[in-house]
Amino acid sequence: MITAYITEFVEKYFPDSPVLNYVLVGEFIIGRYFNPAILDPEQFGLAQTKVPSSIAQRNLALISKILQVVKSLFIFLERANSGENFLKLFSE
């Protein structure tokens, strides 16, 4: 339902940017579901016990950060390709 609202909003206010819909829906799903589940798998029923070691916790945090960087990169590239000239310098 929320993703449908995001899609409707993007189509209404940004009709010339079809990729933005996918970027925002992806950001919502990664930011609200994947990253919290990666950081605390026990809370979301993905692990039966607490993450056993600080090394494992650090690895999960790094995976979460990587997803956030990838998510931000897509948003950055979308903005750079949308005509914001000052960003095109960085996207090449």
N, C-alpha and C positions, 0 to 999 in steps of 0.2 A: 504494500500500500504506500509506504513512504517512497519507494523507488518510482512508483507511478506518479506520485506528486512531483518528484524531482524532474522526471521526464517531461511532464506537462509544463512545469515552470520554465525549463530550458527551451522547449519548443515555442512557448509563448513570448519570452523575453529575448531569446538569442536564436532566432530562426536561421541565421547564417552560419551557425557553428554546430554542425551535427555531431561532431566528436565530443563536444563538451558534455553531452548527456552521459556518455559512457564514462568519461573521466569522473564526473560528480557521483554517479552511482557507484563506481568502483571505489572512490574515496570513502563514501559512506559505509560500504560493506567492509572495507579493510579497516577503517578507523573505528567502527563501532562493534564489529564482530571478530574479525581475524586477529587483530593485534591484542585485544584483551584476552582472548582465548589462548594465544601463544604465551603471553606473559604469565598467566595463571591458569594452566590447564586443569588443575584439580577443581577449581571453582566451576568450570564449565563441563565437568564430567568427562574430560579427555584423559585423565590420569587417575589411577586408583589411590595413589599416595602423593604426598607432597614431593615436589621436585627434589631429588636426593642431595644434590651438591651445589655449591656456589658456582662451580664451573658450568653445570647444566643450566642454572638460572641465567648466567651471563650469556651463554649461547642462545637461549630463548630471547633474551633482550636484544641481542645483536640481530637475530632474524627479524624481530619486530621493527628494529630501526631500518634494516634493509628494505622492508616493505614500505615503510614511510618515505624513504628516499625515492624509491621507484614511483610511488604514488605522486610525490611532489614533482618528480621529473616529468611525468605525463602532463601535469597541470602547467608546468613551465613551458614545455614544448607546444602545448595547445595555445597558450598566450603568445608565444613567440611567432607562431604561424598565423596568428589572427590579425597581424598588422601592427603590433606594437614594436616599432622599429628598434627601440633600444634593447629589446630582448633578443633580436635576431643575431646580434653580434655574439651572444653567448651560446646560441643553439647550433652554431656551425662547428 
